[in-house]
Amino acid sequence: MTNAVVFATDNAEDKDGPWVETWDFAITQKNSEALIVVLSRVVNNLDAPEETHQSKFFVVAVGEFRRTSH
């Protein structure tokens, strides 16, 4: 029984200009069959005006990862 943090950062450029993005999962074991997981994602479209909805945004979600059999 322990906790973990899994994270990644990416950057690229598209038709709207350069952007950076970070994801992270904070994880703890609920029991032998499930993990409790908190996901966050943050995006910064560097050249987009702050007044637009797509300039800078984030998503946060909570849930469980469950072991399954094939």
mmCIF file of the N, C-alpha and C atoms, coordinates in Angstrom:
data_MODEL
# 
_entry.id   MODEL 
# 
loop_
_atom_site.group_PDB 
_atom_site.id 
_atom_site.type_symbol 
_atom_site.label_atom_id 
_atom_site.label_alt_id 
_atom_site.label_comp_id 
_atom_site.label_asym_id 
_atom_site.label_entity_id 
_atom_site.label_seq_id 
_atom_site.pdbx_PDB_ins_code 
_atom_site.Cartn_x 
_atom_site.Cartn_y 
_atom_site.Cartn_z 
_atom_site.occupancy 
_atom_site.B_iso_or_equiv 
_atom_site.pdbx_formal_charge 
_atom_site.auth_seq_id 
_atom_site.auth_comp_id 
_atom_site.auth_asym_id 
_atom_site.auth_atom_id 
_atom_site.pdbx_PDB_model_num 
ATOM 1   N N  . MET A 1 1  ? 0.859   -1.179  0.000   1.00 0.00 ? 1  MET A N  1 
ATOM 2   C CA . MET A 1 1  ? 0.000   0.000   0.000   1.00 0.00 ? 1  MET A CA 1 
ATOM 3   C C  . MET A 1 1  ? 0.896   1.230   0.000   1.00 0.00 ? 1  MET A C  1 
ATOM 4   N N  . THR A 1 2  ? 0.894   1.943   -1.123  1.00 0.00 ? 2  THR A N  1 
ATOM 5   C CA . THR A 1 2  ? 1.694   3.152   -1.252  1.00 0.00 ? 2  THR A CA 1 
ATOM 6   C C  . THR A 1 2  ? 1.020   4.097   -2.231  1.00 0.00 ? 2  THR A C  1 
ATOM 7   N N  . ASN A 1 3  ? 1.560   5.290   -2.370  1.00 0.00 ? 3  ASN A N  1 
ATOM 8   C CA . ASN A 1 3  ? 1.056   6.277   -3.324  1.00 0.00 ? 3  ASN A CA 1 
ATOM 9   C C  . ASN A 1 3  ? 2.053   6.438   -4.452  1.00 0.00 ? 3  ASN A C  1 
ATOM 10  N N  . ALA A 1 4  ? 1.581   7.006   -5.563  1.00 0.00 ? 4  ALA A N  1 
ATOM 11  C CA . ALA A 1 4  ? 2.463   7.285   -6.696  1.00 0.00 ? 4  ALA A CA 1 
ATOM 12  C C  . ALA A 1 4  ? 1.957   8.519   -7.429  1.00 0.00 ? 4  ALA A C  1 
ATOM 13  N N  . VAL A 1 5  ? 2.881   9.187   -8.101  1.00 0.00 ? 5  VAL A N  1 
ATOM 14  C CA . VAL A 1 5  ? 2.544   10.292  -8.995  1.00 0.00 ? 5  VAL A CA 1 
ATOM 15  C C  . VAL A 1 5  ? 3.164   9.975   -10.351 1.00 0.00 ? 5  VAL A C  1 
ATOM 16  N N  . VAL A 1 6  ? 2.332   10.020  -11.393 1.00 0.00 ? 6  VAL A N  1 
ATOM 17  C CA . VAL A 1 6  ? 2.786   9.802   -12.764 1.00 0.00 ? 6  VAL A CA 1 
ATOM 18  C C  . VAL A 1 6  ? 2.504   11.103  -13.515 1.00 0.00 ? 6  VAL A C  1 
ATOM 19  N N  . PHE A 1 7  ? 3.522   11.638  -14.202 1.00 0.00 ? 7  PHE A N  1 
ATOM 20  C CA . PHE A 1 7  ? 3.298   12.919  -14.875 1.00 0.00 ? 7  PHE A CA 1 
ATOM 21  C C  . PHE A 1 7  ? 4.024   12.963  -16.211 1.00 0.00 ? 7  PHE A C  1 
ATOM 22  N N  . ALA A 1 8  ? 3.564   13.879  -17.061 1.00 0.00 ? 8  ALA A N  1 
ATOM 23  C CA . ALA A 1 8  ? 4.195   14.098  -18.366 1.00 0.00 ? 8  ALA A CA 1 
ATOM 24  C C  . ALA A 1 8  ? 3.945   15.544  -18.781 1.00 0.00 ? 8  ALA A C  1 
ATOM 25  N N  . THR A 1 9  ? 4.873   16.072  -19.549 1.00 0.00 ? 9  THR A N  1 
ATOM 26  C CA . THR A 1 9  ? 4.738   17.406  -20.123 1.00 0.00 ? 9  THR A CA 1 
ATOM 27  C C  . THR A 1 9  ? 5.052   17.305  -21.611 1.00 0.00 ? 9  THR A C  1 
ATOM 28  N N  . ASP A 1 10 ? 4.304   18.060  -22.420 1.00 0.00 ? 10 ASP A N  1 
ATOM 29  C CA . ASP A 1 10 ? 4.504   18.033  -23.862 1.00 0.00 ? 10 ASP A CA 1 
ATOM 30  C C  . ASP A 1 10 ? 4.371   19.454  -24.399 1.00 0.00 ? 10 ASP A C  1 
ATOM 31  N N  . ASN A 1 11 ? 4.924   19.684  -25.559 1.00 0.00 ? 11 ASN A N  1 
ATOM 32  C CA . ASN A 1 11 ? 4.741   20.960  -26.245 1.00 0.00 ? 11 ASN A CA 1 
ATOM 33  C C  . ASN A 1 11 ? 4.761   20.713  -27.739 1.00 0.00 ? 11 ASN A C  1 
ATOM 34  N N  . ALA A 1 12 ? 4.107   21.589  -28.464 1.00 0.00 ? 12 ALA A N  1 
ATOM 35  C CA . ALA A 1 12 ? 4.071   21.483  -29.914 1.00 0.00 ? 12 ALA A CA 1 
ATOM 36  C C  . ALA A 1 12 ? 3.558   22.810  -30.468 1.00 0.00 ? 12 ALA A C  1 
ATOM 37  N N  . GLU A 1 13 ? 3.313   22.816  -31.761 1.00 0.00 ? 13 GLU A N  1 
ATOM 38  C CA . GLU A 1 13 ? 2.749   23.986  -32.406 1.00 0.00 ? 13 GLU A CA 1 
ATOM 39  C C  . GLU A 1 13 ? 1.711   23.512  -33.402 1.00 0.00 ? 13 GLU A C  1 
ATOM 40  N N  . ASP A 1 14 ? 0.574   24.218  -33.453 1.00 0.00 ? 14 ASP A N  1 
ATOM 41  C CA . ASP A 1 14 ? -0.465  23.916  -34.429 1.00 0.00 ? 14 ASP A CA 1 
ATOM 42  C C  . ASP A 1 14 ? -0.870  25.213  -35.121 1.00 0.00 ? 14 ASP A C  1 
ATOM 43  N N  . LYS A 1 15 ? -2.013  25.218  -35.800 1.00 0.00 ? 15 LYS A N  1 
ATOM 44  C CA . LYS A 1 15 ? -2.442  26.398  -36.557 1.00 0.00 ? 15 LYS A CA 1 
ATOM 45  C C  . LYS A 1 15 ? -2.643  27.625  -35.673 1.00 0.00 ? 15 LYS A C  1 
ATOM 46  N N  . ASP A 1 16 ? -2.870  27.424  -34.378 1.00 0.00 ? 16 ASP A N  1 
ATOM 47  C CA . ASP A 1 16 ? -3.079  28.536  -33.452 1.00 0.00 ? 16 ASP A CA 1 
ATOM 48  C C  . ASP A 1 16 ? -1.790  28.989  -32.776 1.00 0.00 ? 16 ASP A C  1 
ATOM 49  N N  . GLY A 1 17 ? -0.684  28.302  -33.027 1.00 0.00 ? 17 GLY A N  1 
ATOM 50  C CA . GLY A 1 17 ? 0.585   28.688  -32.430 1.00 0.00 ? 17 GLY A CA 1 
ATOM 51  C C  . GLY A 1 17 ? 1.096   27.641  -31.450 1.00 0.00 ? 17 GLY A C  1 
ATOM 52  N N  . PRO A 1 18 ? 2.133   27.997  -30.682 1.00 0.00 ? 18 PRO A N  1 
ATOM 53  C CA . PRO A 1 18 ? 2.732   27.037  -29.746 1.00 0.00 ? 18 PRO A CA 1 
ATOM 54  C C  . PRO A 1 18 ? 1.866   26.826  -28.510 1.00 0.00 ? 18 PRO A C  1 
ATOM 55  N N  . TRP A 1 19 ? 1.977   25.613  -27.951 1.00 0.00 ? 19 TRP A N  1 
ATOM 56  C CA . TRP A 1 19 ? 1.274   25.300  -26.710 1.00 0.00 ? 19 TRP A CA 1 
ATOM 57  C C  . TRP A 1 19 ? 2.129   24.368  -25.867 1.00 0.00 ? 19 TRP A C  1 
ATOM 58  N N  . VAL A 1 20 ? 1.858   24.374  -24.567 1.00 0.00 ? 20 VAL A N  1 
ATOM 59  C CA . VAL A 1 20 ? 2.463   23.445  -23.618 1.00 0.00 ? 20 VAL A CA 1 
ATOM 60  C C  . VAL A 1 20 ? 1.332   22.786  -22.834 1.00 0.00 ? 20 VAL A C  1 
ATOM 61  N N  . GLU A 1 21 ? 1.578   21.555  -22.414 1.00 0.00 ? 21 GLU A N  1 
ATOM 62  C CA . GLU A 1 21 ? 0.527   20.785  -21.743 1.00 0.00 ? 21 GLU A CA 1 
ATOM 63  C C  . GLU A 1 21 ? 1.168   19.869  -20.719 1.00 0.00 ? 21 GLU A C  1 
ATOM 64  N N  . THR A 1 22 ? 0.518   19.734  -19.560 1.00 0.00 ? 22 THR A N  1 
ATOM 65  C CA . THR A 1 22 ? 1.001   18.848  -18.502 1.00 0.00 ? 22 THR A CA 1 
ATOM 66  C C  . THR A 1 22 ? -0.168  18.007  -17.995 1.00 0.00 ? 22 THR A C  1 
ATOM 67  N N  . TRP A 1 23 ? 0.123   16.719  -17.779 1.00 0.00 ? 23 TRP A N  1 
ATOM 68  C CA . TRP A 1 23 ? -0.855  15.804  -17.170 1.00 0.00 ? 23 TRP A CA 1 
ATOM 69  C C  . TRP A 1 23 ? -0.212  15.200  -15.931 1.00 0.00 ? 23 TRP A C  1 
ATOM 70  N N  . ASP A 1 24 ? -1.027  14.937  -14.925 1.00 0.00 ? 24 ASP A N  1 
ATOM 71  C CA . ASP A 1 24 ? -0.514  14.147  -13.810 1.00 0.00 ? 24 ASP A CA 1 
ATOM 72  C C  . ASP A 1 24 ? -1.618  13.286  -13.215 1.00 0.00 ? 24 ASP A C  1 
ATOM 73  N N  . PHE A 1 25 ? -1.203  12.110  -12.752 1.00 0.00 ? 25 PHE A N  1 
ATOM 74  C CA . PHE A 1 25 ? -2.084  11.177  -12.059 1.00 0.00 ? 25 PHE A CA 1 
ATOM 75  C C  . PHE A 1 25 ? -1.535  10.992  -10.653 1.00 0.00 ? 25 PHE A C  1 
ATOM 76  N N  . ALA A 1 26 ? -2.330  11.293  -9.638  1.00 0.00 ? 26 ALA A N  1 
ATOM 77  C CA . ALA A 1 26 ? -1.993  10.962  -8.247  1.00 0.00 ? 26 ALA A CA 1 
ATOM 78  C C  . ALA A 1 26 ? -2.772  9.689   -7.919  1.00 0.00 ? 26 ALA A C  1 
ATOM 79  N N  . ILE A 1 27 ? -2.067  8.666   -7.452  1.00 0.00 ? 27 ILE A N  1 
ATOM 80  C CA . ILE A 1 27 ? -2.651  7.326   -7.332  1.00 0.00 ? 27 ILE A CA 1 
ATOM 81  C C  . ILE A 1 27 ? -2.415  6.766   -5.932  1.00 0.00 ? 27 ILE A C  1 
ATOM 82  N N  . THR A 1 28 ? -3.430  6.129   -5.375  1.00 0.00 ? 28 THR A N  1 
ATOM 83  C CA . THR A 1 28 ? -3.273  5.376   -4.134  1.00 0.00 ? 28 THR A CA 1 
ATOM 84  C C  . THR A 1 28 ? -4.036  4.066   -4.267  1.00 0.00 ? 28 THR A C  1 
ATOM 85  N N  . GLN A 1 29 ? -3.585  3.061   -3.551  1.00 0.00 ? 29 GLN A N  1 
ATOM 86  C CA . GLN A 1 29 ? -4.228  1.746   -3.624  1.00 0.00 ? 29 GLN A CA 1 
ATOM 87  C C  . GLN A 1 29 ? -5.431  1.712   -2.698  1.00 0.00 ? 29 GLN A C  1 
ATOM 88  N N  . LYS A 1 30 ? -6.596  1.381   -3.260  1.00 0.00 ? 30 LYS A N  1 
ATOM 89  C CA . LYS A 1 30 ? -7.816  1.228   -2.467  1.00 0.00 ? 30 LYS A CA 1 
ATOM 90  C C  . LYS A 1 30 ? -7.842  -0.151  -1.820  1.00 0.00 ? 30 LYS A C  1 
ATOM 91  N N  . ASN A 1 31 ? -7.553  -1.164  -2.637  1.00 0.00 ? 31 ASN A N  1 
ATOM 92  C CA . ASN A 1 31 ? -7.473  -2.550  -2.173  1.00 0.00 ? 31 ASN A CA 1 
ATOM 93  C C  . ASN A 1 31 ? -6.719  -3.336  -3.244  1.00 0.00 ? 31 ASN A C  1 
ATOM 94  N N  . SER A 1 32 ? -6.717  -4.652  -3.166  1.00 0.00 ? 32 SER A N  1 
ATOM 95  C CA . SER A 1 32 ? -5.946  -5.444  -4.125  1.00 0.00 ? 32 SER A CA 1 
ATOM 96  C C  . SER A 1 32 ? -6.545  -5.422  -5.530  1.00 0.00 ? 32 SER A C  1 
ATOM 97  N N  . GLU A 1 33 ? -7.736  -4.901  -5.677  1.00 0.00 ? 33 GLU A N  1 
ATOM 98  C CA . GLU A 1 33 ? -8.412  -4.896  -6.974  1.00 0.00 ? 33 GLU A CA 1 
ATOM 99  C C  . GLU A 1 33 ? -8.621  -3.501  -7.561  1.00 0.00 ? 33 GLU A C  1 
ATOM 100 N N  . ALA A 1 34 ? -8.299  -2.434  -6.828  1.00 0.00 ? 34 ALA A N  1 
ATOM 101 C CA . ALA A 1 34 ? -8.626  -1.092  -7.332  1.00 0.00 ? 34 ALA A CA 1 
ATOM 102 C C  . ALA A 1 34 ? -7.630  -0.040  -6.849  1.00 0.00 ? 34 ALA A C  1 
ATOM 103 N N  . LEU A 1 35 ? -7.461  0.974   -7.689  1.00 0.00 ? 35 LEU A N  1 
ATOM 104 C CA . LEU A 1 35 ? -6.670  2.150   -7.353  1.00 0.00 ? 35 LEU A CA 1 
ATOM 105 C C  . LEU A 1 35 ? -7.581  3.375   -7.402  1.00 0.00 ? 35 LEU A C  1 
ATOM 106 N N  . ILE A 1 36 ? -7.405  4.300   -6.487  1.00 0.00 ? 36 ILE A N  1 
ATOM 107 C CA . ILE A 1 36 ? -8.079  5.595   -6.547  1.00 0.00 ? 36 ILE A CA 1 
ATOM 108 C C  . ILE A 1 36 ? -7.140  6.538   -7.290  1.00 0.00 ? 36 ILE A C  1 
ATOM 109 N N  . VAL A 1 37 ? -7.692  7.266   -8.289  1.00 0.00 ? 37 VAL A N  1 
ATOM 110 C CA . VAL A 1 37 ? -6.857  8.084   -9.161  1.00 0.00 ? 37 VAL A CA 1 
ATOM 111 C C  . VAL A 1 37 ? -7.439  9.487   -9.285  1.00 0.00 ? 37 VAL A C  1 
ATOM 112 N N  . VAL A 1 38 ? -6.562  10.492  -9.197  1.00 0.00 ? 38 VAL A N  1 
ATOM 113 C CA . VAL A 1 38 ? -6.925  11.879  -9.469  1.00 0.00 ? 38 VAL A CA 1 
ATOM 114 C C  . VAL A 1 38 ? -6.096  12.332  -10.671 1.00 0.00 ? 38 VAL A C  1 
ATOM 115 N N  . LEU A 1 39 ? -6.767  12.785  -11.717 1.00 0.00 ? 39 LEU A N  1 
ATOM 116 C CA . LEU A 1 39 ? -6.113  13.254  -12.936 1.00 0.00 ? 39 LEU A CA 1 
ATOM 117 C C  . LEU A 1 39 ? -6.237  14.771  -13.018 1.00 0.00 ? 39 LEU A C  1 
ATOM 118 N N  . SER A 1 40 ? -5.146  15.438  -13.369 1.00 0.00 ? 40 SER A N  1 
ATOM 119 C CA . SER A 1 40 ? -5.243  16.851  -13.736 1.00 0.00 ? 40 SER A CA 1 
ATOM 120 C C  . SER A 1 40 ? -4.502  17.073  -15.041 1.00 0.00 ? 40 SER A C  1 
ATOM 121 N N  . ARG A 1 41 ? -5.033  17.975  -15.841 1.00 0.00 ? 41 ARG A N  1 
ATOM 122 C CA . ARG A 1 41 ? -4.440  18.339  -17.133 1.00 0.00 ? 41 ARG A CA 1 
ATOM 123 C C  . ARG A 1 41 ? -4.513  19.847  -17.252 1.00 0.00 ? 41 ARG A C  1 
ATOM 124 N N  . VAL A 1 42 ? -3.399  20.470  -17.616 1.00 0.00 ? 42 VAL A N  1 
ATOM 125 C CA . VAL A 1 42 ? -3.331  21.919  -17.782 1.00 0.00 ? 42 VAL A CA 1 
ATOM 126 C C  . VAL A 1 42 ? -2.738  22.215  -19.153 1.00 0.00 ? 42 VAL A C  1 
ATOM 127 N N  . VAL A 1 43 ? -3.392  23.107  -19.906 1.00 0.00 ? 43 VAL A N  1 
ATOM 128 C CA . VAL A 1 43 ? -2.937  23.474  -21.247 1.00 0.00 ? 43 VAL A CA 1 
ATOM 129 C C  . VAL A 1 43 ? -2.780  24.984  -21.312 1.00 0.00 ? 43 VAL A C  1 
ATOM 130 N N  . ASN A 1 44 ? -1.688  25.433  -21.942 1.00 0.00 ? 44 ASN A N  1 
ATOM 131 C CA . ASN A 1 44 ? -1.439  26.856  -22.152 1.00 0.00 ? 44 ASN A CA 1 
ATOM 132 C C  . ASN A 1 44 ? -1.126  27.059  -23.630 1.00 0.00 ? 44 ASN A C  1 
ATOM 133 N N  . ASN A 1 45 ? -2.049  27.672  -24.356 1.00 0.00 ? 45 ASN A N  1 
ATOM 134 C CA . ASN A 1 45 ? -1.827  28.065  -25.739 1.00 0.00 ? 45 ASN A CA 1 
ATOM 135 C C  . ASN A 1 45 ? -1.156  29.431  -25.700 1.00 0.00 ? 45 ASN A C  1 
ATOM 136 N N  . LEU A 1 46 ? 0.138   29.444  -25.898 1.00 0.00 ? 46 LEU A N  1 
ATOM 137 C CA . LEU A 1 46 ? 0.976   30.599  -25.575 1.00 0.00 ? 46 LEU A CA 1 
ATOM 138 C C  . LEU A 1 46 ? 0.626   31.865  -26.341 1.00 0.00 ? 46 LEU A C  1 
ATOM 139 N N  . ASP A 1 47 ? 0.228   31.761  -27.602 1.00 0.00 ? 47 ASP A N  1 
ATOM 140 C CA . ASP A 1 47 ? -0.052  32.955  -28.403 1.00 0.00 ? 47 ASP A CA 1 
ATOM 141 C C  . ASP A 1 47 ? -1.524  33.322  -28.457 1.00 0.00 ? 47 ASP A C  1 
ATOM 142 N N  . ALA A 1 48 ? -2.395  32.489  -27.919 1.00 0.00 ? 48 ALA A N  1 
ATOM 143 C CA . ALA A 1 48 ? -3.835  32.767  -27.973 1.00 0.00 ? 48 ALA A CA 1 
ATOM 144 C C  . ALA A 1 48 ? -4.179  33.876  -26.991 1.00 0.00 ? 48 ALA A C  1 
ATOM 145 N N  . PRO A 1 49 ? -5.055  34.796  -27.390 1.00 0.00 ? 49 PRO A N  1 
ATOM 146 C CA . PRO A 1 49 ? -5.470  35.859  -26.462 1.00 0.00 ? 49 PRO A CA 1 
ATOM 147 C C  . PRO A 1 49 ? -6.147  35.260  -25.232 1.00 0.00 ? 49 PRO A C  1 
ATOM 148 N N  . GLU A 1 50 ? -5.881  35.832  -24.078 1.00 0.00 ? 50 GLU A N  1 
ATOM 149 C CA . GLU A 1 50 ? -6.455  35.304  -22.829 1.00 0.00 ? 50 GLU A CA 1 
ATOM 150 C C  . GLU A 1 50 ? -7.975  35.336  -22.816 1.00 0.00 ? 50 GLU A C  1 
ATOM 151 N N  . GLU A 1 51 ? -8.591  36.160  -23.631 1.00 0.00 ? 51 GLU A N  1 
ATOM 152 C CA . GLU A 1 51 ? -10.056 36.280  -23.642 1.00 0.00 ? 51 GLU A CA 1 
ATOM 153 C C  . GLU A 1 51 ? -10.734 35.066  -24.279 1.00 0.00 ? 51 GLU A C  1 
ATOM 154 N N  . THR A 1 52 ? -9.992  34.272  -25.035 1.00 0.00 ? 52 THR A N  1 
ATOM 155 C CA . THR A 1 52 ? -10.605 33.107  -25.675 1.00 0.00 ? 52 THR A CA 1 
ATOM 156 C C  . THR A 1 52 ? -10.667 31.935  -24.698 1.00 0.00 ? 52 THR A C  1 
ATOM 157 N N  . HIS A 1 53 ? -11.641 31.064  -24.895 1.00 0.00 ? 53 HIS A N  1 
ATOM 158 C CA . HIS A 1 53 ? -11.817 29.899  -24.015 1.00 0.00 ? 53 HIS A CA 1 
ATOM 159 C C  . HIS A 1 53 ? -10.706 28.880  -24.186 1.00 0.00 ? 53 HIS A C  1 
ATOM 160 N N  . GLN A 1 54 ? -10.004 28.921  -25.321 1.00 0.00 ? 54 GLN A N  1 
ATOM 161 C CA . GLN A 1 54 ? -8.976  27.926  -25.595 1.00 0.00 ? 54 GLN A CA 1 
ATOM 162 C C  . GLN A 1 54 ? -7.578  28.401  -25.222 1.00 0.00 ? 54 GLN A C  1 
ATOM 163 N N  . SER A 1 55 ? -7.448  29.592  -24.639 1.00 0.00 ? 55 SER A N  1 
ATOM 164 C CA . SER A 1 55 ? -6.128  30.127  -24.321 1.00 0.00 ? 55 SER A CA 1 
ATOM 165 C C  . SER A 1 55 ? -5.424  29.292  -23.255 1.00 0.00 ? 55 SER A C  1 
ATOM 166 N N  . LYS A 1 56 ? -6.040  29.183  -22.120 1.00 0.00 ? 56 LYS A N  1 
ATOM 167 C CA . LYS A 1 56 ? -5.488  28.431  -20.995 1.00 0.00 ? 56 LYS A CA 1 
ATOM 168 C C  . LYS A 1 56 ? -6.656  27.711  -20.335 1.00 0.00 ? 56 LYS A C  1 
ATOM 169 N N  . PHE A 1 57 ? -6.499  26.405  -20.121 1.00 0.00 ? 57 PHE A N  1 
ATOM 170 C CA . PHE A 1 57 ? -7.594  25.678  -19.493 1.00 0.00 ? 57 PHE A CA 1 
ATOM 171 C C  . PHE A 1 57 ? -7.067  24.470  -18.742 1.00 0.00 ? 57 PHE A C  1 
ATOM 172 N N  . PHE A 1 58 ? -7.934  23.895  -17.900 1.00 0.00 ? 58 PHE A N  1 
ATOM 173 C CA . PHE A 1 58 ? -7.545  22.728  -17.114 1.00 0.00 ? 58 PHE A CA 1 
ATOM 174 C C  . PHE A 1 58 ? -8.722  21.783  -16.984 1.00 0.00 ? 58 PHE A C  1 
ATOM 175 N N  . VAL A 1 59 ? -8.414  20.527  -16.675 1.00 0.00 ? 59 VAL A N  1 
ATOM 176 C CA . VAL A 1 59 ? -9.409  19.492  -16.418 1.00 0.00 ? 59 VAL A CA 1 
ATOM 177 C C  . VAL A 1 59 ? -8.953  18.735  -15.178 1.00 0.00 ? 59 VAL A C  1 
ATOM 178 N N  . VAL A 1 60 ? -9.891  18.438  -14.290 1.00 0.00 ? 60 VAL A N  1 
ATOM 179 C CA . VAL A 1 60 ? -9.603  17.617  -13.115 1.00 0.00 ? 60 VAL A CA 1 
ATOM 180 C C  . VAL A 1 60 ? -10.668 16.525  -13.060 1.00 0.00 ? 60 VAL A C  1 
ATOM 181 N N  . ALA A 1 61 ? -10.246 15.283  -12.822 1.00 0.00 ? 61 ALA A N  1 
ATOM 182 C CA . ALA A 1 61 ? -11.178 14.158  -12.735 1.00 0.00 ? 61 ALA A CA 1 
ATOM 183 C C  . ALA A 1 61 ? -10.722 13.211  -11.629 1.00 0.00 ? 61 ALA A C  1 
ATOM 184 N N  . VAL A 1 62 ? -11.674 12.530  -11.022 1.00 0.00 ? 62 VAL A N  1 
ATOM 185 C CA . VAL A 1 62 ? -11.409 11.565  -9.958  1.00 0.00 ? 62 VAL A CA 1 
ATOM 186 C C  . VAL A 1 62 ? -12.116 10.267  -10.302 1.00 0.00 ? 62 VAL A C  1 
ATOM 187 N N  . GLY A 1 63 ? -11.463 9.150   -10.043 1.00 0.00 ? 63 GLY A N  1 
ATOM 188 C CA . GLY A 1 63 ? -12.109 7.879   -10.328 1.00 0.00 ? 63 GLY A CA 1 
ATOM 189 C C  . GLY A 1 63 ? -11.306 6.714   -9.816  1.00 0.00 ? 63 GLY A C  1 
ATOM 190 N N  . GLU A 1 64 ? -11.677 5.530   -10.265 1.00 0.00 ? 64 GLU A N  1 
ATOM 191 C CA . GLU A 1 64 ? -10.983 4.297   -9.861  1.00 0.00 ? 64 GLU A CA 1 
ATOM 192 C C  . GLU A 1 64 ? -10.512 3.544   -11.100 1.00 0.00 ? 64 GLU A C  1 
ATOM 193 N N  . PHE A 1 65 ? -9.327  2.986   -11.001 1.00 0.00 ? 65 PHE A N  1 
ATOM 194 C CA . PHE A 1 65 ? -8.847  1.995   -11.963 1.00 0.00 ? 65 PHE A CA 1 
ATOM 195 C C  . PHE A 1 65 ? -9.068  0.643   -11.305 1.00 0.00 ? 65 PHE A C  1 
ATOM 196 N N  . ARG A 1 66 ? -9.769  -0.263  -12.008 1.00 0.00 ? 66 ARG A N  1 
ATOM 197 C CA . ARG A 1 66 ? -10.077 -1.579  -11.449 1.00 0.00 ? 66 ARG A CA 1 
ATOM 198 C C  . ARG A 1 66 ? -9.393  -2.662  -12.260 1.00 0.00 ? 66 ARG A C  1 
ATOM 199 N N  . ARG A 1 67 ? -8.914  -3.666  -11.555 1.00 0.00 ? 67 ARG A N  1 
ATOM 200 C CA . ARG A 1 67 ? -8.314  -4.833  -12.189 1.00 0.00 ? 67 ARG A CA 1 
ATOM 201 C C  . ARG A 1 67 ? -9.417  -5.615  -12.910 1.00 0.00 ? 67 ARG A C  1 
ATOM 202 N N  . THR A 1 68 ? -9.123  -6.039  -14.130 1.00 0.00 ? 68 THR A N  1 
ATOM 203 C CA . THR A 1 68 ? -10.081 -6.853  -14.882 1.00 0.00 ? 68 THR A CA 1 
ATOM 204 C C  . THR A 1 68 ? -9.403  -8.111  -15.381 1.00 0.00 ? 68 THR A C  1 
ATOM 205 N N  . SER A 1 69 ? -10.189 -9.117  -15.668 1.00 0.00 ? 69 SER A N  1 
ATOM 206 C CA . SER A 1 69 ? -9.631  -10.327 -16.255 1.00 0.00 ? 69 SER A CA 1 
ATOM 207 C C  . SER A 1 69 ? -9.927  -10.297 -17.751 1.00 0.00 ? 69 SER A C  1 
ATOM 208 N N  . HIS A 1 70 ? -9.074  -10.957 -18.512 1.00 0.00 ? 70 HIS A N  1 
ATOM 209 C CA . HIS A 1 70 ? -9.245  -10.948 -19.969 1.00 0.00 ? 70 HIS A CA 1 
ATOM 210 C C  . HIS A 1 70 ? -10.181 -12.027 -20.402 1.00 0.00 ? 70 HIS A C  1 
# 
